[in-house]
């Protein structure tokens, strides 16, 4: 059983790449956008303790979360008094 799980652990990056190339890439025209989407999906699946724009940016090697924050929807602010 342990051998099967270690093989699965070794194969999941390849399977993720295949899934991204077949499902996500056809919807993104620019190669930069495809690369950013791949990095963000990989960061979301990473074993990070907190998953916010800053931690995702740090994991993907960005200096600021500008690329990450543009992919997430803007918060809806309400002014309730």
N, C-alpha and C positions, 0 to 999 in steps of 0.2 A: 504494500500500500504506500509506503514512504517513497519508493522508487517512482511510482506513478505520479505522486504529487510533485516530486522534484522535476520530473519531465514536463509536467504541466506548468510549473513555475518558470522553466526555461523557455517554454514555447509561447507564453502569453504576450511578450512584446512583439513577436512576429505576427501573432494572430491579431493584435491590436493594430499594427501597421496595415495588415491586409484589410481589416474592417474599415479603417479610416480611408484607405485608398479607394475602396469600392463604394462606400456609403457617403462619406463626407466630401471627398475631393471633387466629385462631379458637380457639386453645388457651389464650389468656390473657384472663381475664374483665375485669380492671381496666385502665383506660387508663394508669395510672401504670406498671404492670408491662409493658404493651406498649411504652411509651416507653423504659423502662430496657432492655428486650430489644433494641430498635432501636439504642439508643446503644451497647450492648455489642457487638452484631454489627458495627456500623460501626467501632468501635474495634479489634476483632479483625482486620478487613480493612485497617486503616490501615497505612501503612508505618512502624511503630514499630520501633526497634531491639530493645527488650525488651518482651515482652507478659506482664505480671504484673498483679495487682490494682491496684497503685499506678499503673502507667503507663496502664492502661485508665481508671482513675478520673480521672487528670489529663487525658487526652485528651477524655473526655466532659464535663469541667468540674466534676466532683465534688471536694469538699475532702478527702474521705477515701474509702478503698476499701470502705466498709461495704456498699454496694449491690452491688459486684462480688463481694465475697467470699461473700456469701450465695447467689450463683448457682453458684459452683463447689463441688464436693464437698469435704467436710472431709478432711484427710489422715488416713490410718490410721496411728496411731503404735503401734509395737511396742516392747516393752521387752525386747530380747534381751541377755542377759548371758553 
